[in-house]
Amino acid sequence: MCGIIGYVGNKPAVPILVNGLKQLEYRGYDSAGLAVVNMNGSLEVRRAAGKLENLEAVLENKPLVGSFGVGHTRWATHGVPSEENAHPHRDSEGKIVVVHNGIIENYLPLRERLTASGHQFVTDTDTETIVHLVSEYFEGELEGAVRRALEDLTGIYAIAAMAVDDPQKIVAARQGPPLVVGLGNGQHFVSSDVTPILSHSRRVIFLDDGQIATVSPDEVKVTDLSGNLVETEPQQISWDPVTAQKGGYRHFMLKEINEQPEAVRDSLVGRLERGAGTVDLPELEIAGKTLDKKMAGSLSKLFLLACGTSWHAALVGKFWIESLAQLPVEVDYGSEFRYRDPLVPENAVALSITQSGETADTLAAMREAKEKGASLWTICNVVGSMATRLADGTIHTHAGPEIGVASTKAFTTQLACLYQLALRLAQLRGTLALNEIRARVEGLAHIPTAIEHTLRQETKLVELAHRLSSRQNFLYLGRGMLYPIALEGALKLKEVSYIHAEGYPAGEMKHGPIALIEKRLPVLGVAPQGPWYEKMFSNLQEVRAREGYLVGLVTEGDTRVADIVDAVIEVPECAPELAPILCSVPLQQLAYHIAVHRGCDVDQPRNLAKSVTVE
C-alpha cells in the first residue's frame, strides 16, 4: 500500500503535494518523493528514503516551483527502501514520470523486453517498468501512451503519470487499489484517498477498476481502457480530514478489519495460478538457489518462529504444512527458542513469521537457528526489515501498513501465505495430486469474497458486544486447527478491551477449565463444519449444562448449534482447511466492538506497542 497525490492548477504545487503526502503517510513511510514541471517546462524530481520529514529537508535545500506535479509515499514491495527506489520514477530521457501503488506481476519479462529496446533501468522496482512502457508508446499524447502501457501489464495498480511534452495534465488509472479525483475551480487533484483533497474540495469522483482519468486545470475526463467516455457522478464528502484518513472509520483497527478482503487478495496476486491450479513462490531460496523439487524433497524439518498473534498463525501453519506437505513442523515462541538448546537436523529450515520484521525476540531466534545450521525463511509485511535481510527467502504478505496495535489484516494475510507455502511444498514434494492442489487453489481464491460476506454481519456483532461488554472473564474453545483461532480471539479481546480471556482446546476443558464455568460466563465455541464438528458440539453441550453464556461461531445455516446456544455468529461455508481464516474475522470484530463499548483506546491499547524491538 502506497500513497499517491497529484495536482494541476494555478497555485504552487509543492506545498499542496507535501501537505497531501502528510495526510497519506499512514499508507507507507519507507520513502517519499515528488515531481514538478517547473516554470521553464523542465521536469524536476526530489526523493528521500525514510519518512516524509527527510523529503522536506531535501526540499528546503533544493526548492521546487511549479503548478502541476505528483507525489508519492512508499510502502515497499519490490526493491529495498532507498532513495533510488523511491517514487516518482522517470524514463531514460527524464521527460515522463510515474507514481504507482500496487504490484506488477510480469515486470521482469517486460523489463527484459524494454532493456533490449534500449531503455536503461536504474532501480529494483516493478514500477519503473511502467514509466518505460509509457515512454516506449509516447507519441506526443500521454493518455494514449498510458492506455497502451496498461494493456501490457499484469497485476494490480493505481498510477498517476505526467509528461513534459504533454503539459498541464495528469493521467491516472486504476485496477485494484483505490484512486480518487478531486474537483476544484481551475484546479483538480488525484489521490489514493479523499484525505488530502478535503481542505481544497469536497466534490470527488471515485474511479472504478479499468478506468482512466485525464486531469487538467479546466477538465476531468474519465474513459475506460478502450477509450470510451464514462459518465461519472461526483460525490459530496462530509468527512473531516482526520476521519478521512481512517477511510471514514472511527478507528484504524476497524478500518484494517474491513481492509482484509483487499489485503488477502493482494497476498495471493502473482502466486496463485488458477488456470494451472498451482502455487508459485519464487521468493523461497536455499543457499542462493530457488527452492526446487530436489531441495524440497530433502527438507527434514521446518521450525516456525513467531511471537504474539504471529505465533497463533504459526500454529495453524503447522497443521497445514504437516497434513498437506508431509513435512515435520515445530512451532516455537521467538522468545523461548534460544533457551531450550533446540536440536536442528541437517536440511532444516527456520521460518519466522512477523508483521514488522523487527521483533527482537523473533530476530534472535532466527540468528540462533542460523548458527545451528538451518536455512532461514520469513513471512513478513515490511520490505527491507531486518527479518527480510537475515532470511534466505521472504514471502511478503502485502497487507500494507497496519496502524492499529492489535493485529488484524496482518494475521489473515500471514495465514493466506502459510497456506500457499503448504501447497507449494506439497506440489514440490509430490504429496498431493495435481487435482487436489487445484481444488485447494480454487478454494483459497474465493476466500477474499467470503471475508467480504463475513464482514456484513457487523450489526449483529455490535448488539452482542453490547450484551457482553460488562463481563470480566471469557473462555474461547476450539479444536484442531481452530484451537489457535480460539487463542487469537481471546488475545484480541485481552489486547483491546482489557477483559481477561483464555483460549483452550475444547477437548481439554474437562481437564480443569470446566471448573471455571458458572452461570452466564461467556464461552465462545469456534465450531464451523469440519472434522471436529461433532466433538465440538458435545463440548458446547457440556457448557450448556453448566449454564454458561454460550456463543457459537458456526457455518451459515447450522441449526443444531443454534438450538443450544445463546447467540450465533456465522461464517460462509468453505473448505474446512480454510475455516481458520474466515473464523478469525468476526472474532476481531467482536473484540473491537466490546472495547468500544467499554471506552478503551482501541488503536493504542495500554502498555502495548506495534513492534516490540526489545527483549
DAURVEN-V387328 format. One record per pair of residues at least 4 apart in sequence whose ideal C-beta (glycine too) atoms are under 6 Angstrom apart, sorted by the first residue. I is the first residue (numbers start at 0). J is the second residue. Records with the same first field share a line. If there is no record, write none. Layout:
I: J / J
This chain:
0: 26 / 74 / 399 / 400
1: 26 / 27 / 73 / 74 / 100
2: 23 / 26 / 27 / 72 / 191
3: 71 / 98 / 100 / 159 / 191
4: 16 / 19 / 20 / 70 / 190 / 195
5: 69 / 159 / 169 / 189
6: 12 / 15 / 16 / 188
7: 67 / 169 / 187 / 214 / 215 / 216
8: 185 / 186 / 216
9: 185
12: 16 / 35 / 65 / 66 / 67 / 68
13: 63
16: 33 / 68 / 70
19: 195
20: 31 / 51 / 70 / 72
22: 194 / 195
23: 72 / 191
24: 28 / 51 / 72
25: 400 / 402
27: 72 / 73 / 74
28: 50
29: 73 / 75 / 80
30: 48 / 73 / 80 / 85
31: 51 / 54 / 72
32: 46 / 71 / 85 / 86 / 87
33: 45 / 68 / 70
34: 44 / 68 / 69 / 87 / 96
35: 43 / 63 / 65 / 68
36: 42 / 65 / 67
37: 41 / 43 / 64 / 65
42: 93 / 163
43: 63
44: 87
45: 57 / 58
46: 82 / 85
47: 53 / 54 / 57 / 82
48: 80 / 81 / 82
49: 53
67: 167
69: 87 / 98 / 159 / 161
71: 86 / 87 / 98
73: 85 / 86
74: 399 / 400
75: 80 / 382 / 383
76: 102 / 382
77: 124 / 125
78: 84 / 122 / 123 / 124
79: 383
80: 383
83: 122
84: 122 / 123 / 124
86: 98
87: 96 / 98
88: 97 / 126 / 127 / 130
89: 93 / 96
90: 95 / 130 / 131 / 134
91: 118 / 119
94: 163
95: 130 / 133 / 134 / 162
96: 161
97: 129 / 130 / 158 / 160
98: 159
99: 126 / 129 / 156 / 158
100: 157 / 176
101: 155 / 156 / 175 / 176
102: 154 / 155 / 268
103: 125 / 152 / 154
104: 153 / 154 / 269
105: 109 / 153
106: 110 / 125 / 128
109: 128
110: 128
113: 118 / 131
114: 118
118: 131
120: 127
122: 127
132: 148 / 151
133: 144 / 145 / 148 / 160
136: 144 / 147 / 148
137: 144
140: 165
141: 162 / 165 / 170
142: 170 / 213
145: 160 / 170
149: 172
155: 174 / 175 / 268
156: 174
157: 173 / 176 / 178
158: 172
159: 169 / 171 / 189
160: 170
161: 169
167: 215
168: 215
169: 189 / 214
170: 213
171: 178 / 189 / 212
172: 211
173: 178 / 206 / 210
174: 208
178: 206
179: 190 / 193 / 203 / 205
180: 189 / 204 / 212 / 219
181: 188 / 196 / 200 / 203
182: 200 / 202 / 233
183: 187 / 199 / 200
185: 216
186: 216
187: 214 / 219
188: 196
189: 214
190: 195 / 196
193: 203 / 236 / 243
194: 240 / 243 / 244
196: 200
197: 240 / 243
201: 235 / 236
202: 233
203: 234 / 236
204: 231 / 233
206: 210 / 212
209: 223 / 224
210: 221
211: 222
212: 221
213: 220
214: 219
221: 229 / 231
222: 226 / 227 / 228 / 229
223: 227 / 229
238: 242 / 243 / 247
242: 247
245: 251 / 254
246: 254
248: 253 / 254
249: 253
250: 601 / 602
251: 255 / 402 / 403 / 602
252: 403 / 405 / 591 / 601 / 602
253: 591
255: 401 / 403 / 407 / 408
256: 407 / 587
258: 262 / 408
259: 263 / 408 / 411 / 450
260: 447 / 450 / 451
262: 398 / 408 / 412
263: 411 / 412 / 415 / 447
264: 447
265: 397
266: 396 / 397 / 412 / 415 / 416
267: 271
270: 278 / 279 / 419
271: 440 / 444
272: 277
273: 444
276: 436 / 437 / 440
278: 419 / 422 / 423
280: 423
281: 289
282: 392 / 393 / 394
283: 290 / 392
284: 289 / 391 / 392
285: 294 / 374 / 391
290: 294 / 295
292: 427
295: 424 / 427 / 428
296: 428
297: 346
298: 326 / 346
299: 344 / 346 / 347
300: 327 / 344 / 347
301: 326 / 328 / 348 / 350
302: 329 / 349
303: 313 / 316 / 330 / 350
304: 331 / 333 / 336 / 349 / 351 / 361 / 364
305: 309 / 310 / 313 / 352
306: 310 / 333 / 358 / 360 / 361
308: 406 / 410
309: 352 / 353
311: 483 / 486 / 487
312: 352 / 410 / 413 / 414
313: 330 / 352
314: 330 / 483
315: 414 / 480 / 483 / 579
316: 320 / 417
317: 328 / 330
318: 322 / 480
319: 323 / 418 / 421
320: 324 / 326 / 328 / 421
321: 328
323: 421 / 425
324: 421 / 424 / 425 / 428 / 430
325: 430
331: 336
333: 360 / 361 / 364
334: 360
336: 364
337: 363 / 367
343: 347 / 371 / 372 / 373
347: 373
348: 374 / 376
349: 368 / 373 / 375
350: 376
351: 361 / 365 / 377 / 386
352: 378 / 413
353: 358 / 361 / 379 / 386
354: 380 / 406 / 409
355: 381 / 610
356: 379 / 381 / 384 / 385 / 386 / 387
357: 384 / 385 / 610 / 612
358: 611
359: 612 / 613 / 614
360: 614
362: 385
365: 375 / 389
368: 373
369: 375
374: 391
375: 389 / 390 / 391
376: 390 / 392
377: 386 / 390 / 393
378: 394 / 413 / 416
379: 384 / 386 / 387 / 393
380: 396 / 398 / 409
387: 393
394: 416
396: 412 / 413 / 416
398: 408 / 409 / 412
401: 409
403: 602
404: 603 / 604 / 607 / 609
405: 491 / 494 / 495
406: 410
407: 587
411: 580
414: 580
422: 436 / 439
424: 428
425: 430 / 431
426: 436
431: 435 / 436
442: 574 / 577
446: 577 / 580
449: 571 / 573 / 581
450: 584
452: 571
453: 570 / 581 / 584
460: 588 / 589 / 592
461: 592
463: 566
464: 468 / 589 / 592 / 593 / 596
465: 596
467: 521
468: 593 / 596 / 597
470: 521
472: 499
473: 492 / 500 / 521
474: 501 / 522
475: 485 / 488 / 489 / 502 / 523
476: 485 / 503 / 505 / 524
477: 481 / 482 / 484 / 485 / 525
478: 482 / 505 / 531 / 535
479: 531
480: 579
481: 525
482: 504
484: 525 / 579 / 582 / 583
485: 502 / 525
486: 502
487: 583
488: 586
489: 500 / 501 / 502
491: 587 / 590
492: 496 / 498 / 500 / 590
493: 500
494: 604
495: 590 / 594 / 599 / 601 / 604
496: 593 / 594 / 597 / 599
503: 512
505: 535 / 538
508: 512 / 513
509: 513
516: 520 / 542 / 545 / 547
518: 546
519: 548
520: 547
521: 548
522: 542 / 547 / 549
523: 550
524: 539 / 551
525: 552 / 582
526: 535 / 551 / 553 / 560
527: 553 / 554 / 578
528: 532 / 554
529: 575
531: 535
542: 547 / 549
543: 549 / 563
548: 565
549: 564 / 565
550: 566
551: 560 / 564 / 567
552: 568 / 582
553: 557 / 560
554: 572
555: 569 / 571
560: 564
561: 567
568: 585
570: 581 / 582
573: 577 / 581
578: 582
594: 599 / 601
